[in-house]
Structure formats: structure tokens, C-alpha cells
Amino acid sequence: MRPVLACALLLMLGAAAPSPPTLSPLAFEQIAPAGTKMPRFKVDAAWPTMPDDLLLGQVSGVAVGPDDSVWVVHRPHSLTGTDTGLAQTPPIAVCCKPAPPVVRFGKDGTYMGGWGGAASAPSVDGISQWPASLHGIFVDQANTVWFGGNGKDDHVVLNYSADGTFLRAFGKRGETKGNDATDRLGNPSDVHQVDGMVLVSDGYVNRRVIGFDAKTNGYKGRWGAYGKPPIAPTRQGAFDQSHAVDPSKVANPKADIFGDIVHCVVPTKDGHVYVCDRNNNRAQLFKRGKDGALTFVRDLAIAPETGGTHTVTDIAFSPDPEQTYLYVADMMNGRVWILLRKTHDVLGAIGRVGRQAGQFTWLHSIDTDSEGNIYTTEVNTGRRVQKLVFTGVE
């Protein structure tokens, strides 16, 4: 039935017509010359809809599945007792409870359920492998879900079915053996599966990308900045958020080694992969060989003079076959940069620091759906996921 006829029928029957999305403008800066066309967006201020009694903490990852459902991981431990009064014994408020750590939404924002927690993960030597602080999420073409963690002892990547059944793990909780290890990780920040490879940005203790065979789980290779062996020093002790704003860390977009937060690994359809070197305000672009090896192509500096939490936290693409446009999440400046991927020319930027719809506080992760909409997440005190609706190229 045509939408207009459906609405008319609803009105005839005395039912209210469905409300269109509530779209609001975004801050926008055009950097390319006047007349240059680029994707445009507005924010759906009503997206998503959560159950009345559930609350998200820091939302540390977002991924769009093959059916365009939107998956997020969040950090229930980041909520306080005043946030979760309903979960206290006895309850001290009418709301709320933490949502499950892994949550799924429909494209329209409908809450589709969630799962996760220590009881859902296997135990090794009596220790649950579930991360203390979830970080990054990826959903593959088989609709299985991948994520890691950057909390104390979170040296594991986990893989689950869409219904929350554990499938496999890489690494071992509580054990990290540095950048040269082939069977252990060090606070993995992001994961993708592509062309038979599982690629991990191993990222908050170690400073590298590591690859595994997607069928056998066997080790395939490890790479540091510029595709060289990963020789950067590893973090001593557990990461905490004070390390993210250390004023002594000055970005160097030409550094020979990765900075101490390797934040994303994002493959393209045409055989490349971007790695987010967050504290150096850059991404590095690599070509993937037939054997899975990574060969350096170029640096991509984003707002290189930026301090604080720095810039390149995640990368996504427009959904056309050529992935014409590149989107780069910038935490410190609270914006998403829009680039022409073929040349890496910066066309413009959307968003600003703030707490209203379309503004960002600690912008962390992004992904796109098949219609070109962008989904963003925020950590620290941001604690939300937003939908930026693609309105066309103009």
C-alpha cells in the first residue's frame, strides 16, 4: 500500500498517522570551494527509543549489521547509583536500570533487545573472559558480533552470535605479552573481519595491528606504524581516562611509531585499511596484500594541531560501491569530517562540541547504514548514540 493511502486509511479509521522523524539542523562548516558537492545531514532528535526503565552508560562502539540493524556496546559500570536507582536493593527511585552491555536497535530506533555480561562469556582458569570496559564493535556478514575491551586486564576479543551465544575468542584475560606476541593481546580497541582475515587494532596497551585467519584463528601477522614491525613501547599499568587528556602528549602526525591509543582498524571494499592513530591526530592508510600483509600508502592528518583527547577516533564510509566519501570522527573538536576518499581532500565538517542533538561530547565511534545515515556514539559524560540522517548530496 502506498504511504499516502496508508495514512489516509489510518485517519479514516480514527488512528493517528505515524509521525515523521524529528530532524534538526547540524552545525556545518564548508571547507571545499563554494559549489563543491558533498553529503548533507540532519539529526533525528527522537532516535532511538529506549525502554522506560533502561539507561545507557558510556556508548563505546556502534556497528550496522547486514540488515541495517544498529548495534551498540556500552559500559554499565560508568553509571552511578543516582542513575540506576531502580536497580538498587531496595529501589530508591522510579528509574532506571542499566541496559544489557550489548544492545540492538532497528533502523527506526526501536529497541530490539540486548545481552551480555560475565555470565555469557567462557571462563579460563576460573576467570570470566568478559571485558570490564567494552570497546569497539563490529557485525560481520554472517550477523555475528565482535568486540574488545580497554579496561584492566581486558586483553580479549570476543565473537558472539546475534542472539548472544559465545562463538570464539582471541587472547586471554589478564595476560598480555607485548607487541611481539602472536597469541595474546593488549587492550584491543577495534576488530573487523574481511577477506578471510580478522584484523584487530591492539591499541591501549599494545600499539599495533594484528591479524588472524578467520577460519583457523591462527596468527597471520602484526604491523606497527608505516607497516613496520611494532616496536613502540607498551603501556605500563591499566589505562584510565586521565591518560586520554594528558597534556604532555603532543600529537606528531609524522611519528615513526603509533601513539599510545591505536583506536580503530577499518577495511575498505577495494583492498585497503585505515588505522586510527588517535593521539597523533592521524589515520594511516594501508594496502592489503593477497596474503593479508599491510603495506603503507599514506598518512592522513586531521586537525593536526589539536590537543586534549585528540582527533581520529573512528572512520566510516558512504555506502555506494566506490565508498566515495570518507567520514572521520574527531573527539576533541566534536565533529565528523567529510572527505573525498579518492583524493582525501577535506570537503567539510558537521557537528560541534555540546550536549544538544547533533552535538558531541567525547565523540567516540561511527558507522553508516545502506541509506547513508551516520550513527555516532559518545563516552565519558556523553553517554549516547545518535542518528545523523543523510539528506542528499548538494
Secondary structure as UniProt FT lines:
FT   HELIX           3..12
FT   TURN            13..14
FT   STRAND          23..24
FT   STRAND          28..30
FT   TURN            34..35
FT   STRAND          39..44
FT   TURN            45..46
FT   TURN            52..53
FT   STRAND          54..55
FT   STRAND          58..64
FT   TURN            66..67
FT   STRAND          70..75
FT   HELIX           76..78
FT   TURN            81..83
FT   HELIX           85..87
FT   STRAND          97..98
FT   STRAND          102..105
FT   TURN            107..108
FT   STRAND          110..115
FT   HELIX           118..120
FT   STRAND          123..124
FT   TURN            125..126
FT   STRAND          127..128
FT   STRAND          134..139
FT   TURN            141..142
FT   STRAND          145..149
FT   TURN            152..153
FT   STRAND          156..160
FT   TURN            162..163
FT   STRAND          166..172
FT   TURN            173..174
FT   TURN            179..180
FT   STRAND          188..194
FT   TURN            195..196
FT   STRAND          197..202
FT   STRAND          208..213
FT   TURN            214..216
FT   STRAND          219..223
FT   HELIX           225..227
FT   HELIX           241..245
FT   TURN            247..248
FT   TURN            253..254
FT   STRAND          262..267
FT   TURN            269..270
FT   STRAND          272..277
FT   HELIX           278..280
FT   STRAND          282..288
FT   TURN            290..291
FT   STRAND          294..301
FT   TURN            304..305
FT   TURN            308..309
FT   STRAND          312..317
FT   TURN            321..322
FT   STRAND          325..330
FT   TURN            331..334
FT   STRAND          335..340
FT   TURN            341..344
FT   STRAND          345..350
FT   TURN            357..358
FT   STRAND          363..368
FT   TURN            370..371
FT   STRAND          374..378
FT   TURN            380..381
FT   STRAND          384..393
//
